Amino acid sequence: MSFSARCVRGAVTALNTGGRALRRLGADPPSLEIDALLRSAERRAGSSALGAWPIEEPLVRLLKSYRDEADLTTLGRITVRELVVSLLENLLRLEQARATDPAIER
C-alpha cells in the first residue's frame, strides 16, 4: 500500500472513529434533517423557491431510511449529506432558470 493510500485510510478511520465517539455522547453529525439540508441548498443556490416540486414526502422517507436503515459511517453521512444538498441545489437552480425563462420548460 502506498504512503498516500495509508494516509487516506488513516484519515477515514480517524473520522469514523471520532463520529462513533460523538454518537455515544449523543451527537449525530452531520445532520441529515430535511430543514438543515434545505437551508444549505438554499444558501448555495441563493434561492428558496422550489416551485411546485412535490419533494418533501419522498425526501423525508429517503432521509429516514439513511438514518434508520443504512448504518452509515461518519464519512457515509458526510457523503450522503453532500449528495442530497447538491441535488436540492440543482433543483433550486433549475427552478430559478425556469422562472426567469419559462421557455426552458418546453
N, C-alpha and C positions, 0 to 999 in steps of 0.2 A: 504494500500500500504506500502511495506517495505521501510526502510530507503534507501537501495541501489537502489531500483526502483525509489524513489523520486529523488535521486542524478542523476541517468541516465536521467530521464525525464527532470530535470532542465538543465543538460548539453546539451541535444539535443535541448531544447527550446532556450537556450542562443546561441548555434551555429547557429541555423536557423535565429534567430533574428539578430545576427551580420551579417550574409550573406545577409539578406534583406537590412540592412543599407548600406552595401558595394555596393549592386546593385543600390540603389538610388543614390549613389555617382559616379556611372559609372563603378565600378569594378565588375567583374563577376567570382570570384574564386570558385572552382578550374577550371582550363582550361579544356575544352572538345574539344580543337582544335587538329586535327589529328597530326600535327607536334610535338606538346608537348607530346602527348600520345606515339607516336613512339619513341621520344627521351628517355622518361622514360623507355619504354620497352627495348630499345637497351642498355641503361645503366645497367639495371638489368641483361639482358641476356649476356652482353659482346659481342654482335654481332649486325650487322645491315643488315645481309644478309637474306632477306625474300624469296629469291629464286623466283620462278615463280608463287607464290600465287597471284591471282588477287583480292586483298582485298581492294584496295583503294576506288573504287566506292561504294561498299556496306558499307564500314566503314564510308565514308563521309555521306551517307544517314542516317545511324544509328545515328551518332553524331548530324546531323541536326535535326533529329526527337527528340532526347533527349533535345536539346537546345530549339527548337521551339514549341514542342507539349507536352512534358511530364510535364512541370511546376514543375520541380524538386526543392526541398528544397536544402539548402546547404549540408545537410547530404546526400540527394539523389545524388547530384552531386559528392560528395566525393566517395560514394559507386559505382556509375556508372564508375567514372574515374578509381578506383582501379580494378574493374571487367575488363574493356577494356584493361588496361595496362597489367594485368595478362594474359589475353587471347593472346595478342600480344607477350608477353614474352614467353609464351609456344610455340607459332608458331615459333618464332626465335630459341628457343632451339631445337625444332623438326627439323628445317631446318639444324641447326648445326650438329645434330646427323646424319641426312640423308647424309649430305656432307661428314662426317667422315667415315660413313659405309653405302654405297649405298644398301647393302643387307637388311637394315632395311625396305626399301620401299616394298620389297616383303613380 
